[in-house]
Amino acid sequence: MRNITGSPVENDDFFERPQDLARLQRELANKANVLLTAPRRVGKTSLVLRLCERERSAGRTAVFMNVEGCHDELAFAEKLVDGLNESGLHPEALSRISLAFRKARKALSGMKVGAAGVDMDMGTPEDPDHSTLGRALESIFRKIESAETPVLLAIDEMPELLLALGRQAQGTERVSRLLHWLRALRQTCRTKLRWIFLGSIGLDSFVDDRSLRKTINDLIGLHLEALSDKEASQFLTRLGESNGLSLASKQRSLIIKRVGWPLPHHLQIVFHAIVDSGARHVDAAAVEAAFAHLLQPENLSQFDTWRQRLDEQFGQSDANAAKDTLRHLCQHPDGRTRDQILNALMSTRQSADPAAVEDQLSRLLLMLQRDGYLLENDSRYAFRSFLLREYWHRREIR
């Protein structure tokens, strides 16, 4: 297992999570479509990539696609078609549709908003299956539905596409139409086609914030947790053995305790910091030095995505309130009650309606818990991760 600190891991670099894989496989066998939720850096993408490997080994078709770089409905459609094409499904039909999409991209100015978001004249009256973007895609999915081999479609970073789409002309309507179209497609093609949605921004949080929950109410929610202490110890053991730097039980326990929330990514970056230090023997001092190294000003940027995501995910008012909440909590390692957080927010919003701020805080606390920033314990809210709290404190307070 290599010491990988950035990208998702596959093959021998993946740390097996048999219970989580079994849960996913059980839901798929029951013909469910899944919304996989988890805070950032828990390992959703790596887990689903492993699931796709297993599906292919069993003779089934699995297509994984990251749609983060898609900015409109046509780009999403192109990504779907490319993914299906790479899996060898219906090559003639997909090639024809791909050609039509390329022509449509060149004639982008001729598009108009339609039933599936972007409605394009790609065919003739004699070719009703290809008269719009939506119908062209539906024709492929009907072929999949009538075939023998089941197909799994794993869509990563769907909220990123929806956020980009929402910032465009008629964005709110287009987001709603695309989500409704996808739901209708899942309802129509429900025998051979299975879907999994995942992402660094929760699709559940996205739709709840826009009163669109009904567009995903057919998805079965599965939540992926961080590693247990036992799993984290096994993870560190394997990481050490694979990289020639073994970690004794005492040091593994110290790392897990100091991390506070054993995300695979955080364990990887701590181990990387130990290796970077040149330590040949890992003792308590080496572990503490690794944490100190991670939190030096020049290394804090690796946590910046946690802060940037708030501006991407929320409107300005909610983003500011979320950052103010986290700024307050990073100064209180033992956490604060809801009333204490509310008082802190009101101290900088003295002209605001207290009821409106309280309602905003209730929504944000739920989303910040879902996305892995906070946990609630005994009616007190605190940072989940020591590293993230220290980052926030050094970024915002010191």
N, C-alpha and C positions, 0 to 999 in steps of 0.2 A: 504494500500500500504506500503510494508516494505521498509526500507532504505537499498537498495541493491546497492553496489558500484562496483561490479566486473562483475558478470555473467549476461547474458541476462535475462529479466524478462518475466514471463508468468502469465496467469490467473489474479487474483485480483491485482497483483503487476504491471500490465501493465497500463500505462496511455494512454487512448484511443486517437487515431489519426484518426477520422472518414473520413476526406477528403482524407488522404493518402491511407487508406484501400479501399475507394471507387474507387480511381484511379487504384489501382492494380486489383481489382475485375472487373472493366470495361474492362481493357486490356485483362484479362483472358477470359472474356465472348466473346470478339472479336477474340478469338483464337490466341492471340499474345503470344510470348515468351519474357520475360522481363529481362533486365539488370538493376538492382536497384543500382544506384550509390549514394554515399553520403560520406562525410568525416567520419573519425573514430569517434566513440562514439555518433553518431547521433541517433542510435537506429534501424538500419536496421534489425539486427537479431531478435530483439524483435517484430518488426512490422511483419516480415514474419512468425514468430511463431504464432502470433495472426491470421494472414491470414489462416494458416494451420488449426487452431482451427475452424475458421469459415467454411472452406471448409468441414471439417469432420462433423460439426454440420448440414450441408446442405446435407449430405449423399454422399458426394464425397470423393475420396481418396486423401490424401495429405501426401507426404513423405518429411521430412526435414533431410538433412544430412550435417554434417560438415566434409569436406575432408582435413582439415589442417594436420592431421596426416598421410595422404597417401603420399607415396614417389615414387610410380611407377604406371604404368597402371593397373597392376593386383590388387594392393591395392584399386585403384579407382573402378575397376569392382566389387571387393568384397563388398565395401561399398554400391554401387548401389544395388547389389543383396540382401544384408542384409536389407537395408531400404525397399525395395519392399516386402521382405519376412515378415518383421515385420508388414506390412500393410495388410497381408493376401492375397496378390495377387498371383495367380497361384502357390500354395505351392509345388505341385509335381515337376513342371518344375524347380522352383527355387532351390529346394532341390537338384535336380540332378546337376544343374550347380554349386551350392555351393560345392558339393562334388568334382566335377571336378577341381574347382579352388583350393581347398585344396591340391589335388594331384599335381597340377601344382606348387603350392608354394613349396612343398617338392622337386620338380624337377627343381627348379629355374635355375640351371645351364644349363638346356636343352632348355631354351627359346632363341628365336632369334627375332630381330626387324622385324615387319611386318606391314600390312596395318593399323592396329589400334594402332600401337606402339609396343606392344608385341604380337607376333604370336605364339600360342601354339597348339600342336597337342593334342587335348582333346577328339577327337572322332574317327570315322572311316569313310572311303569313303561313307558308306551307311548312315552316319549321318552328312550331310553337314552343318546343322544348328549349330553344335557344334564343327566344325573343327578348329576354331580360337576363340580367346577371343572376337573379335568384332562380329563374327557371333553368338556366344552364347548369347551375350547381345541383339543383334538385334532380335533373336528369341523371347525373352521375350517381347520386345517392340512391336513386331508385334501382339502378343497375346493381349497386352493392347489396341492396336489400333483397334482390331476387336471386343473388348468387348463394353458393354453399358456404364460403369461408367467412367467418366473422371478422369484422374490422374494428380495431380500437383506434380512436382519434384522441390524442392528448394535446390539448391546447394550452400552452404556457404564455403567461403575461397578457391575457385577454383584457384586463382593465387598462393596460398601457395603450392598447389600440383604442379603447372606448374613450379614454381621456383625450387622446389626440383628435379623435373624431368629434368629440363634444366641443372642441375649441374652434371648429370650422363653421361655415355658414349653415344655419338650420341644424346645428350640432345636436341639440337636445332631442329633436324629433328623430334624427338619423340614428342616434344611439338607441333610442327606444325601438325603432323599427328593426334594427339589426338584431337586438336581443329577442324581440318577439318572433322574428323570422327564424332564428336559431332554435327557439323553443318549439315552434311549429314543425320544423324539420326533425327534431328529436322525437316528437310525437308521431310523425308520419313514418319515419324509418326507425322502428324500435325493435326489430327482430334481430338483424345481423349487425347493426351499427351501435357501438358503445362510445360514449364521450367521457373524458376526464378534463376538467378545467382546474388550473392552478396558477399561481403567480405570486410575485413579491408584494403586490397590493391585492388584498382579498377581494374577490368578485362579490362576496356577500356584503362587505362593507360598502363597496361601490354602489350596488343596487339599492341597499338600504338608505344610503345618503340621498338617493334620487327617487325614492318611492317606486322602485321597479322590481321589488322582490318577487312579484308574480311571474316575471320572466325567467326565473330560475327555480321556481317552486317544485319542479319535477326532478331536480337534482338531489341525490342523496349526499348529505354532508358527512365527510370523514375528516377528523382532526388529527394532525400529526404533531406529536409532542417532541420536546428535546429528548436526548438520551437519558435514561436512568443513570444513577451513579454507578451501578454495576456495568451497564453497557459502556458508559464513558471510560471506566477503568479498562475494560476489554479493548476499547478503541485505542486508548493510549498505549496499551501493551503491544498491540499489533503495529501501531505507528512506530514505536521505538524499535521493535524487532526488525521491521522492514527497512529502517534507515540507520541501523548500526548505533543506536543510542538508547539503550534500555533504560526504562524508568522503574524504580523500585516501587513497591506498593505504597510506601509512605509518601513518596513524591507524587505519585498519581493522585492520591487522595488530596494532597495539598493543592494541586492544580485544579481539581474539580471543585474544591471548597472555595478557592480564590475566584474561579470563573463565576461560580454561583448559579449559573444556568448553563448546563453543558451542551451547547450547540456544537455540532461537528465542526463548523467553521471556526468557532472560537478556540476549540481544542487544537485545531490545525495551526492557527496563528500563534498560539502560545508555544507550541512545539517548535514552530519555525523560528521564533525569537530565541528559544534555547539553543537551537542549532546554530543560529547566526552569531551567538555570543562566543562560539568556539569551545563551549564547555565539553569536556570529555567525561566528566562524572557529574551527574545531576543530583544536586542536594538542594536543601531549602533555600540557600542563598542564590543558587542558579535560577530557581523558580521565581523568586522575588525580583531578581534582576530582569528576567524576561518580561514580567508584568510592567516594571518600571520603563523598560525599553518601548513596549507597545504604546505607552501613554506619554511618550515624549512628544513635543509639539510637531516634530517632523513626521511622526507616524500617525497622527490623529486623523489624517485624511481618509484612512481606510474605513473609518466609521461615518464619514460625512454623508453617505447615502441615506442613513437613518434620518438625518435632519432634512436633506433635500426632498425626501419622499413626502414630507408633510406639505411642502409647497406645491408639489405635483398633484397630490391626492385631494387636497382640500382647497376651498376658496380662501381668499385672503383672511377673512374674519376667523374662520375655523383654524386655519394654519397658525395665525398669531396666538389664538387662545391655546392651541395644543402646545406650541413652543413655550408659552408663558407657564403652562402647567408643568411641563418637563423641567423648565428652569427652576421652578419652585421645588419640585420633588428631588432634583439632584442634590439639593442642599440638606436633605433629610433622609439619610440611609435607612432609617427605621420606618419611613413612610409617614403619610399624613391622612387625616380623615377627609371625607368629601367636604365637610363644612370648612375645614382649614384651607383646603385648596380653593373653594369658592371665595373665601375671604381674601385670599391672596390675589385672585383674579379681579375682584371688585375694587381692591386698593388701587389698581391702575385703570379702572373703568368706572369712576365715581359717578359719571352722568348716565351710565347704562341702566337699563331696566333689570333689577336683580332677578326677576323671574325668567327673563330671556337668557341671562348669563347662566343661571342654574340649569335651564333646559339644554343650553349649548354644552355645558360641562358634562351633563349626563350622557349625551351622545358621544362626546369625545373620549370620555373615560372608557366606554364600551369599545370603541374602535381602537384606542391605544392598547387595550388589553388584547384584542383580537390580533393586532399586528405585532405584538411581542415587546412593546415598550414597557408596559406596566403589568403588575399582578395585584390582585386584591387579597388581602389576608386579614381576617378579623376586623373587617370594615376599614382597613387602612390600605392606601395605595402607595406602591413603591416601585422603583425600577426592578425589572426582572434580572438584569445583567449588571454585575459589578463593572465590567468593562464599559458598557454603554453609559452607566451612571457617571463613572469617572470621566469618560469622554465629554459628556454633557457639562459636567462641572468645570472641567478645564477649558472647554470651548466657550462657555457662557458666563462663568463666574470669575475665574482666576484672571 
